Amino acid sequence: MNFQQLIQTDLRDSLVSQNLILTPFPQCPDLEDLWEDTCQAYIGDGIREFTDYPTTSLGWMMYIGMAYAQWWDQCPEVLAKGAEALYTSLKAARGYDEMDEYIRQEVLGMNEADYKRCEKIVSTCSARLVSALRRSPAEPGTPEAFRAYVTCLHELFLCGIAVELKRLGYNMVEA
């Protein structure tokens, strides 16, 4: 099993066991298509934060996936702005450090109980992937380590979408 398959299985199985995502894993190509540009917009901030705040660096991408799913459901015209503009607006609202709070409060409109539950879910998921990165054979600072980091971001992005779609009541599987 390669690194991508390993983290995908681990993370998704964990979320399924907590009834936070559906099986089979939901498919939403409209949102998945935003991945490349979102990653390009985010990567500089994420890498800069990784050394001191690895769970934040990874976890914020899960929140971004959640925000995109919410917009897709509530106001799809927002998605037409493009991924770079979407990320920039999320970051600009309160700054990188408080992007999680902004997304939970303003984009997702969570009450206090949901807010804390979401924070714990994202923290646990990102900590799992930090642990996976540390156990991976990729040497820090190498192209392999960079690819592993981006793989983790991608999986968290997709899981953020899946968690939010479930919370919104969607069953995004092919008919």
trRosetta pair geometry for C-beta under 8 A, 3 or more apart (Angstrom, degrees):
i j d omega theta_ij theta_ji phi_ij phi_ji
1 5 4.6 -126 -167 95 89 124
1 6 5.1 118 129 -66 115 82
1 9 7.4 -43 -164 6 144 143
2 5 5.1 90 54 14 70 104
2 6 6.9 -129 102 -10 34 94
3 6 5.5 -57 -146 35 29 116
3 7 6.4 16 163 -9 67 105
3 132 7.6 126 -160 161 89 112
3 136 5.8 34 -117 -122 127 123
3 138 8.0 10 -81 -22 158 119
3 148 5.6 -67 156 -119 158 96
3 151 6.2 88 114 97 110 163
4 7 6.5 -61 -146 40 26 98
4 8 5.9 25 158 -20 64 115
4 151 5.1 -113 -93 -159 86 131
4 155 7.5 176 -151 -59 72 120
5 8 5.7 -58 -140 40 27 113
5 9 6.1 26 162 -18 65 109
6 9 6.2 -60 -149 37 21 106
6 10 6.3 16 158 -14 61 113
6 132 6.8 161 118 -149 112 125
7 10 5.7 -57 -142 42 32 111
7 11 5.8 23 165 -13 69 113
7 128 7.9 136 -146 127 85 100
7 129 5.9 56 -148 -115 127 89
7 132 5.1 110 -93 155 102 170
7 151 6.8 123 44 131 143 107
7 152 6.3 -95 -179 -100 166 73
7 155 5.5 -160 120 4 114 173
8 11 6.4 -60 -139 42 21 102
8 12 5.9 9 168 -7 61 118
8 155 5.6 -137 -89 -121 70 126
9 12 6.3 -63 -136 45 20 102
9 13 5.8 20 166 -19 61 115
10 13 6.2 -62 -146 37 19 108
10 14 6.4 19 157 -19 59 110
10 128 6.3 -173 134 168 119 127
10 132 7.0 170 57 -78 156 134
11 14 5.8 -58 -153 34 29 113
11 15 6.5 21 155 -13 65 108
11 125 6.0 65 -144 -148 105 93
11 128 6.1 152 -92 100 82 141
11 129 6.9 12 -75 -63 126 99
11 155 5.8 115 45 154 157 125
11 156 7.7 -110 -157 -81 158 61
11 159 5.9 -84 146 -74 124 152
12 15 5.7 -56 -146 40 34 108
12 16 6.1 35 155 -20 68 106
12 21 6.7 -79 -148 73 74 145
12 25 6.1 -49 -140 -86 137 120
12 159 7.0 -141 -85 -99 70 108
13 16 5.7 -53 -143 38 30 111
13 17 6.2 32 156 -22 64 107
14 17 5.9 -56 -149 34 27 111
14 18 6.7 12 155 -6 61 109
14 124 7.7 -154 156 134 139 115
14 125 7.4 168 94 -100 135 76
14 128 6.7 -133 -5 -84 167 166
15 18 6.0 -65 -150 44 32 103
15 20 4.4 -91 -167 70 82 111
15 21 4.4 35 132 10 121 112
15 121 8.0 68 -114 -162 91 109
15 125 7.4 27 -67 -94 106 118
15 159 6.2 -171 -47 -154 160 114
15 162 7.2 82 137 103 154 125
15 163 6.7 -102 -153 -80 132 98
16 19 7.4 30 -177 -80 36 31
16 20 7.5 -97 -67 47 20 71
16 21 5.9 -61 -75 68 63 87
16 22 7.8 35 -113 174 87 7
16 23 5.5 36 -123 -44 132 112
18 121 7.7 178 115 -117 156 102
20 121 6.5 152 -130 -137 155 135
20 163 5.3 -12 162 -121 102 92
20 166 6.3 134 167 75 42 153
21 25 6.8 7 152 -125 128 69
21 26 7.0 -126 -167 2 95 102
21 159 6.9 -85 -61 -148 148 75
21 162 4.3 25 -128 142 121 118
21 163 5.8 -64 -70 -77 92 57
21 166 5.5 -145 -113 -34 40 144
22 25 7.3 140 84 -121 70 24
22 26 5.6 74 54 -48 112 96
22 162 7.2 -138 31 -169 75 101
22 166 5.8 173 -26 -95 89 109
22 171 6.1 139 -109 -130 171 70
22 172 7.6 149 52 38 136 71
22 173 7.3 -109 120 -42 134 111
24 173 5.8 105 59 -115 98 121
25 158 7.8 26 174 155 129 117
25 162 6.3 -55 -161 -108 82 144
26 161 7.5 -138 87 121 115 95
26 162 5.0 157 39 -121 108 85
26 165 5.4 -139 109 87 168 149
26 166 7.4 -159 -22 -54 142 83
26 170 6.8 78 -138 113 149 107
26 171 7.3 -147 -103 -168 109 31
26 172 3.5 68 -164 62 106 106
26 173 6.4 -93 -117 -57 59 66
27 32 7.6 -36 -163 -21 66 140
27 172 5.5 -155 54 139 48 100
27 173 6.6 88 19 -115 96 38
27 174 6.5 6 45 -41 141 84
28 31 4.5 23 113 26 113 111
28 32 6.2 146 85 -19 63 91
28 69 7.3 90 77 -111 170 90
28 72 7.0 64 176 158 137 168
28 161 6.0 -143 48 165 132 131
28 165 6.6 -169 -42 -77 142 149
28 172 5.1 -33 -60 -169 89 155
29 32 5.3 -58 -131 44 37 112
29 33 5.9 48 164 -32 69 102
30 33 6.2 -56 -161 24 21 114
30 34 7.8 19 144 -19 53 102
30 72 6.1 131 102 -132 127 125
30 76 7.9 -34 166 -141 149 115
30 79 7.2 40 159 152 107 162
31 34 5.8 -51 -165 22 44 114
31 65 7.4 85 165 -150 128 75
31 68 5.1 124 -140 133 109 123
31 69 6.3 9 -102 -80 159 67
31 72 5.7 -58 -66 -61 110 150
31 79 7.9 -91 -95 -128 68 141
31 161 5.1 146 124 -127 150 140
32 35 5.8 -14 -174 -24 50 116
32 158 7.0 32 -105 -105 92 95
32 161 7.6 -111 -65 29 70 175
34 37 6.1 -71 -166 53 58 102
34 38 5.3 59 143 -30 87 115
34 68 6.2 -167 70 -140 153 148
34 79 7.1 -98 -72 -157 141 103
34 83 4.4 152 -167 -82 91 115
34 86 7.4 -4 -167 38 137 151
35 38 5.7 -68 -144 39 25 111
35 39 6.1 24 163 -20 67 108
35 83 7.9 -97 12 -113 7 156
35 154 6.3 47 -161 -130 129 91
35 157 6.1 124 -118 117 93 154
35 158 7.9 0 -93 -60 127 86
36 39 5.9 -57 -151 34 26 110
36 40 6.5 25 153 -18 62 107
36 83 7.7 147 74 39 55 165
37 40 5.5 -50 -146 35 35 114
37 41 6.4 33 155 -17 66 106
37 82 6.5 -84 147 177 157 86
37 83 3.5 132 99 56 110 133
37 84 5.7 -87 170 -38 105 80
38 41 5.9 -59 -150 38 30 108
38 42 6.0 15 158 -10 67 117
38 61 8.0 115 141 -140 118 91
38 64 6.4 145 -171 148 130 139
38 68 7.8 -52 -88 -62 149 143
38 83 4.2 -103 -59 -171 69 126
38 84 7.9 -152 -91 -66 39 43
38 86 7.3 -39 -100 75 95 117
38 87 5.8 144 -140 -56 70 124
38 157 6.8 130 101 -130 143 143
39 42 5.9 -67 -139 45 27 104
39 43 5.8 43 166 -50 68 103
39 150 6.5 57 -158 -148 134 100
39 153 6.3 116 -117 116 98 136
39 154 7.1 -11 -81 -76 131 84
39 157 7.9 -76 -67 -44 89 156
40 43 6.3 -34 -134 4 22 116
40 83 7.9 92 47 104 94 125
40 84 7.1 -42 88 -84 103 99
41 83 6.1 -166 0 129 134 90
41 84 4.4 171 -81 -118 129 66
41 87 4.1 141 117 56 138 151
41 88 6.8 -98 -167 -43 131 79
42 45 5.9 -76 -166 49 54 105
42 46 5.3 46 148 -25 90 117
42 60 7.6 -180 -154 106 125 114
42 61 6.5 103 158 -93 163 94
42 64 7.1 -74 -82 -48 145 168
42 87 5.7 -124 -62 -146 85 147
42 153 7.3 167 101 -164 135 140
43 46 5.6 -59 -138 41 29 113
43 47 6.0 26 167 -17 68 107
43 150 7.4 -5 -110 -99 114 98
43 153 7.9 -89 -95 -34 75 177
44 47 6.3 -56 -144 36 23 105
44 48 6.4 25 157 -20 60 111
45 48 5.8 -60 -150 36 28 114
45 49 6.4 15 159 -9 65 113
45 91 7.1 -137 -77 -115 168 141
45 96 5.5 -159 -162 -119 131 139
46 49 6.1 -69 -151 42 27 103
46 50 6.4 45 153 -50 65 99
46 57 4.7 104 -163 -166 70 88
46 58 7.6 85 -156 -72 112 38
46 60 7.1 -150 -98 59 91 120
46 61 7.1 24 -101 -49 136 110
46 149 7.7 151 133 161 120 117
46 153 6.6 20 -164 -96 165 135
47 50 5.5 -36 -147 0 34 121
47 57 7.4 99 -71 -154 17 132
47 149 7.4 76 -95 141 83 156
49 52 6.6 -84 -166 58 52 88
49 53 4.8 -45 174 62 94 106
49 56 5.7 -90 156 95 133 110
49 57 4.3 175 94 -81 102 96
49 96 7.3 -156 -59 150 139 135
50 53 7.2 -90 -113 70 13 57
50 54 5.3 43 -163 -105 64 69
50 57 4.1 45 -85 -80 65 178
50 58 7.9 73 -114 -38 89 78
50 149 7.0 -21 -114 -138 154 136
51 54 7.5 47 -88 -61 4 85
53 56 3.8 -12 151 34 116 123
53 57 5.8 135 100 -27 79 88
54 57 5.5 -52 -143 34 33 116
54 58 6.4 20 162 -7 66 106
54 126 7.7 169 128 158 71 104
54 130 4.6 105 126 -119 126 122
54 133 7.6 -145 -170 60 134 144
55 58 6.1 -60 -147 46 31 102
55 59 5.4 28 160 -21 68 120
55 123 6.2 37 169 -145 134 65
55 126 4.3 112 -156 115 72 120
55 127 5.3 -1 -107 -71 123 69
55 130 5.6 -60 -74 -34 72 142
56 59 5.8 -58 -126 43 24 108
56 60 6.1 34 171 -31 63 102
56 100 7.9 -101 -139 -32 84 132
56 126 7.6 106 -44 149 15 161
57 60 6.9 -49 -152 18 15 108
58 61 6.3 -61 -175 25 42 110
58 62 7.6 36 141 -16 70 100
58 126 4.1 152 91 -144 110 101
58 129 5.4 -173 -174 83 157 128
58 130 6.4 -148 8 -58 147 85
58 152 5.6 -49 -128 137 120 119
58 153 6.5 -131 -133 -85 68 64
58 156 5.7 149 171 -36 85 162
59 62 5.5 -49 -160 28 50 112
59 63 6.7 48 146 -15 73 100
59 100 7.1 10 123 -92 111 129
59 122 4.6 92 -160 159 108 102
59 123 6.4 8 -108 -87 149 41
59 125 7.1 124 -110 76 83 92
59 126 3.6 -65 -64 -45 88 153
59 156 7.0 -129 -112 -165 29 147
60 63 5.4 -51 -155 37 42 114
60 64 6.4 49 146 -25 69 101
60 96 7.6 -14 -121 -169 162 80
60 99 5.6 50 -142 83 115 130
60 100 6.3 -103 -106 -62 75 90
61 64 5.3 -45 -148 31 38 117
61 65 6.7 44 151 -19 64 98
61 153 4.6 172 -79 -154 174 79
61 156 4.6 90 90 94 106 119
61 157 5.0 -63 162 -64 102 81
61 160 7.0 -155 127 -15 58 142
62 65 5.7 -49 -154 33 36 114
62 66 6.6 38 147 -19 64 103
62 122 4.9 177 86 -129 136 97
62 125 6.0 100 -83 89 160 140
62 126 6.7 -124 -3 -58 131 99
62 156 4.1 -82 -63 175 86 98
62 157 6.9 -124 -91 -75 40 29
62 159 6.1 -32 -125 83 102 97
62 160 3.8 164 -169 -69 55 111
62 163 7.6 31 -178 23 104 138
63 66 5.4 -53 -151 35 37 115
63 67 6.3 39 151 -21 68 102
63 99 6.6 139 99 126 145 95
63 100 5.2 -137 -74 -114 162 68
63 103 4.5 125 176 69 112 163
63 104 7.4 -66 -135 -45 115 79
63 122 6.2 22 -54 -120 86 153
63 160 6.3 -106 -29 -135 11 140
64 67 5.6 -50 -148 34 33 113
64 68 6.5 34 153 -19 65 103
64 87 6.7 6 -134 -106 132 85
64 90 6.5 151 -110 86 85 175
64 103 7.5 -104 -75 -99 38 151
64 157 6.4 -33 82 -118 103 86
64 160 6.5 82 65 100 53 165
65 68 5.8 -54 -149 35 31 111
65 69 6.5 31 154 -19 64 105
65 156 6.9 -169 -4 132 135 61
65 157 4.3 152 -67 -165 117 48
65 158 6.5 -109 -129 -30 148 10
65 159 6.8 96 89 67 162 47
65 160 2.5 123 70 77 114 114
65 161 4.3 -90 179 -37 103 71
65 162 7.9 -7 150 10 131 62
65 163 7.9 85 106 35 114 96
65 164 7.1 -179 124 7 77 123
66 69 5.8 -56 -151 35 32 111
66 70 6.4 33 152 -20 65 105
66 103 6.4 98 83 162 112 127
66 107 7.8 118 114 107 90 124
66 108 6.2 -12 146 -76 116 128
66 118 7.7 81 -133 -157 169 126
66 160 4.4 -93 -34 179 73 97
66 161 7.2 -145 -74 -75 36 32
66 163 6.4 -38 -93 78 100 105
66 164 4.1 143 -140 -55 70 130
67 70 5.7 -55 -151 35 32 113
67 71 6.4 29 154 -15 66 105
67 86 7.7 157 116 172 120 109
67 90 6.1 92 121 -101 175 132
67 103 4.9 -88 -67 -138 113 111
67 107 4.6 -7 -126 148 93 159
67 108 7.1 -94 -93 -49 62 89
67 160 8.0 -8 11 153 63 128
67 164 8.0 -146 -22 -82 20 165
68 71 5.8 -56 -148 39 32 109
68 72 6.2 39 151 -26 66 105
68 79 6.9 79 -153 -103 83 106
68 86 6.9 55 -93 165 91 151
68 160 7.8 83 35 111 98 113
68 161 6.4 -36 78 -95 108 95
69 72 5.5 -50 -147 32 32 117
69 73 6.5 26 155 -14 63 107
69 160 7.2 -166 -5 130 121 75
69 161 4.7 148 -61 -142 117 61
69 164 3.7 141 78 90 140 127
69 165 5.2 -110 -159 -53 134 76
69 168 7.0 -158 146 -4 107 138
70 73 5.9 -62 -154 40 30 107
70 74 5.8 -6 164 8 69 118
70 107 5.5 124 79 155 151 92
70 108 5.5 -129 -78 -96 154 64
70 164 5.8 -87 -47 -178 78 138
70 168 7.4 175 -103 -67 59 131
71 74 6.3 -70 -127 53 27 90
71 75 5.7 -56 -154 66 69 78
71 76 6.8 117 145 -98 74 34
71 78 4.4 -98 -160 74 124 129
71 79 5.6 145 123 -52 121 88
71 86 7.6 -125 20 -135 169 124
71 107 7.4 -45 -50 -161 89 109
72 76 5.7 39 -146 -100 42 83
72 79 6.1 47 -85 -49 69 143
73 76 7.9 130 10 -59 9 83
73 165 7.8 166 -56 -112 124 65
73 168 5.2 -113 -96 -159 166 158
73 170 7.5 -130 -93 -43 120 128
75 78 4.8 65 109 -13 103 110
76 79 5.5 -41 -167 22 58 116
76 80 7.5 69 142 -28 69 93
77 80 5.5 -38 -164 14 49 121
78 81 6.2 -32 -180 -1 48 114
78 86 7.2 94 150 -106 91 101
79 86 7.0 9 -121 -77 49 138
81 85 4.1 -110 149 91 107 135
81 86 5.8 136 81 -56 113 77
81 89 7.6 26 117 -14 158 138
82 85 4.9 80 67 16 86 105
82 86 6.8 -154 95 -11 40 91
83 86 5.4 -55 -143 36 32 115
83 87 6.2 29 161 -16 68 104
84 87 6.0 -55 -148 38 29 107
84 88 6.2 29 154 -18 63 110
85 88 5.6 -54 -142 40 31 114
85 89 6.2 32 157 -20 65 106
86 89 6.0 -58 -151 35 27 108
86 90 6.6 26 153 -17 63 105
87 90 5.7 -56 -150 35 33 111
87 91 6.2 26 156 -13 68 110
88 91 5.9 -60 -145 42 29 108
88 92 5.8 27 159 -21 67 114
89 92 5.7 -54 -134 39 28 110
89 93 6.6 47 161 -42 60 95
90 93 6.2 -43 -160 5 27 115
90 99 5.6 59 149 -150 94 108
90 102 6.7 154 -164 98 68 129
90 103 6.5 20 -150 -73 113 100
90 107 7.6 -9 -114 -49 97 146
91 95 6.9 -2 177 -160 66 20
91 96 5.4 1 -145 -79 98 66
91 99 5.8 -27 -102 -90 52 125
92 95 7.8 22 -139 -71 20 37
93 99 7.4 108 54 -115 103 64
93 102 4.6 123 98 -153 133 152
93 106 7.0 -150 180 58 151 156
94 97 7.8 -98 124 71 91 69
94 98 3.9 -76 125 91 124 119
94 99 6.7 -178 65 -75 96 41
94 101 6.7 -63 83 73 163 104
94 102 4.6 -174 12 -58 123 124
95 98 5.5 61 64 30 86 94
95 99 7.3 -113 99 -47 41 77
96 99 5.7 -27 -155 -23 33 117
98 101 4.8 -42 -171 38 83 116
98 102 5.9 89 129 -25 85 97
99 102 5.6 -55 -147 38 34 114
99 103 6.2 33 157 -20 68 106
100 103 6.0 -57 -149 36 28 108
100 104 6.3 21 158 -12 65 109
100 119 7.2 86 160 -111 127 86
100 122 7.2 -177 -137 95 121 160
101 104 6.0 -58 -144 41 30 106
101 105 5.8 11 165 -4 67 116
102 105 6.3 -66 -137 48 22 98
102 106 5.3 -28 -173 28 65 119
102 107 6.9 56 136 -10 72 100
103 106 7.2 -57 -101 55 13 80
103 107 4.7 -32 -147 37 54 126
103 108 6.1 46 152 -9 68 105
104 107 7.6 27 -12 50 11 85
104 108 5.4 -39 -139 48 34 123
104 110 4.9 -49 180 30 81 130
104 114 7.9 175 -166 115 99 87
104 115 5.0 97 161 -131 130 83
104 118 5.6 166 -117 85 115 143
104 119 7.1 -10 -81 -58 158 86
105 108 7.6 59 20 54 12 81
105 109 7.4 33 171 -102 32 28
105 110 6.7 -78 -89 46 35 83
105 115 7.0 30 -73 -110 70 126
106 109 7.3 5 -172 -69 13 60
108 114 7.8 -143 133 130 120 125
108 118 7.3 114 107 -101 164 170
108 164 7.2 -114 -113 -124 114 114
110 114 3.9 -135 -158 97 103 112
110 115 4.3 146 113 -67 123 72
110 118 6.1 -89 -107 0 167 141
111 114 5.2 84 51 18 71 104
111 115 6.7 -125 98 -14 31 96
112 115 5.4 -54 -143 32 28 119
112 116 6.5 22 162 -14 64 105
113 116 6.2 -59 -152 37 28 105
113 117 6.3 26 153 -17 64 111
114 117 5.5 -57 -144 40 32 113
114 118 6.0 35 157 -21 68 107
115 118 6.0 -57 -149 35 23 110
115 119 6.5 26 152 -21 60 107
116 119 5.6 -51 -147 33 33 115
116 120 6.5 32 154 -18 64 104
117 120 5.9 -57 -154 36 31 110
117 121 6.4 32 150 -21 65 106
118 121 5.6 -52 -147 34 33 113
118 122 6.3 26 159 -13 67 106
119 122 6.2 -59 -147 40 27 105
119 123 6.1 27 156 -19 63 113
120 123 5.7 -57 -142 40 28 113
120 124 6.1 28 160 -19 65 109
121 124 6.0 -60 -149 37 25 108
121 125 6.3 21 156 -16 63 110
121 163 6.8 138 147 -147 146 153
122 125 5.8 -56 -144 39 30 110
122 126 6.1 22 161 -13 66 109
122 160 7.7 37 -106 -99 102 98
123 126 6.2 -59 -143 41 25 103
123 127 6.1 26 157 -20 63 110
124 127 5.8 -56 -145 37 27 111
124 128 6.5 35 154 -25 62 102
125 128 5.8 -51 -155 28 31 114
125 129 6.8 18 153 -10 63 106
125 156 6.3 131 135 -119 121 94
125 159 6.4 -172 -157 112 149 150
126 129 5.8 -58 -151 41 37 106
126 130 6.3 43 150 -24 69 101
126 156 6.6 41 -88 -112 79 142
127 130 5.5 -46 -143 32 35 113
127 131 6.4 39 154 -19 63 103
128 131 5.8 -59 -158 36 29 113
128 132 6.5 29 146 -20 64 106
129 132 5.2 -45 -143 35 41 115
129 133 6.3 46 154 -22 66 99
129 152 4.3 126 178 -149 132 118
129 155 7.1 169 -100 75 137 124
129 156 6.7 -80 -12 -57 162 112
130 133 5.7 -52 -151 34 31 113
130 134 6.5 30 151 -17 64 106
131 134 5.8 -56 -149 37 31 110
131 135 6.4 22 155 -12 65 110
132 135 5.9 -62 -146 43 30 106
132 136 6.4 46 151 -43 65 98
132 152 7.1 163 77 -97 120 117
133 136 5.6 -41 -150 9 32 118
133 138 7.8 -54 -161 57 69 116
133 145 7.7 76 -166 -153 100 82
133 148 5.8 137 -123 133 84 120
133 149 6.7 51 -121 -85 134 68
133 152 6.3 -35 -62 -49 113 151
136 145 7.7 148 93 -111 127 68
136 148 5.3 146 123 -144 173 158
137 144 7.9 -39 95 138 77 143
138 142 5.9 -148 -176 64 86 117
138 144 3.9 -155 -125 118 107 104
138 145 4.1 162 141 -75 119 64
138 147 7.7 -157 -114 55 153 88
138 148 5.0 -159 16 -11 157 142
139 142 4.6 74 71 -15 88 130
139 144 7.1 71 33 61 67 115
139 145 6.3 -90 83 -42 40 121
140 145 5.4 112 -122 -122 30 167
141 145 6.2 40 26 49 23 147
142 145 4.8 102 53 3 75 100
142 146 7.2 -134 99 -3 44 86
143 146 5.5 -53 -149 36 37 115
143 147 6.3 38 153 -19 68 104
144 147 5.7 -53 -149 36 32 111
144 148 6.4 34 151 -20 64 105
145 148 5.6 -52 -148 35 33 113
145 149 6.4 37 151 -22 64 104
146 149 5.6 -53 -151 34 32 114
146 150 6.5 28 153 -15 65 105
147 150 5.8 -54 -146 39 33 109
147 151 6.3 39 151 -24 64 105
148 151 5.5 -51 -149 33 32 117
148 152 6.6 35 151 -20 63 102
149 152 5.7 -54 -155 33 32 112
149 153 6.6 33 149 -19 65 103
150 153 5.4 -49 -148 35 37 115
150 154 6.3 40 152 -22 66 103
151 154 5.7 -53 -149 34 30 112
151 155 6.5 28 154 -17 64 105
152 155 5.9 -56 -147 37 31 108
152 156 6.3 28 156 -15 65 108
153 156 5.9 -61 -149 40 29 108
153 157 6.2 35 152 -25 66 106
154 157 5.6 -51 -149 32 31 116
154 158 6.5 26 155 -13 64 106
155 158 5.8 -56 -149 40 32 109
155 159 6.1 28 154 -16 66 109
156 159 5.6 -55 -140 42 32 109
156 160 6.1 41 156 -26 65 103
157 160 5.8 -53 -151 31 26 114
157 161 6.8 27 150 -17 60 103
158 161 5.7 -51 -154 33 34 113
158 162 6.4 32 150 -18 66 107
159 162 5.4 -52 -143 39 37 113
159 163 6.1 40 156 -22 68 103
160 163 5.9 -51 -143 34 28 110
160 164 6.4 20 160 -11 62 109
161 164 6.2 -66 -151 42 26 104
161 165 6.1 24 156 -19 66 111
162 165 5.8 -54 -142 37 28 110
162 166 6.4 29 157 -18 63 105
162 172 8.0 -127 -118 46 69 126
163 166 5.9 -58 -154 35 28 110
163 167 6.4 28 150 -19 64 108
164 167 5.4 -52 -146 37 36 114
164 168 6.2 31 154 -15 67 107
165 168 5.7 -59 -147 42 31 109
165 170 4.2 -64 -180 58 91 125
165 172 5.5 -27 167 -13 152 127
166 169 7.7 60 -180 -62 30 16
166 170 7.0 -87 -76 57 29 73
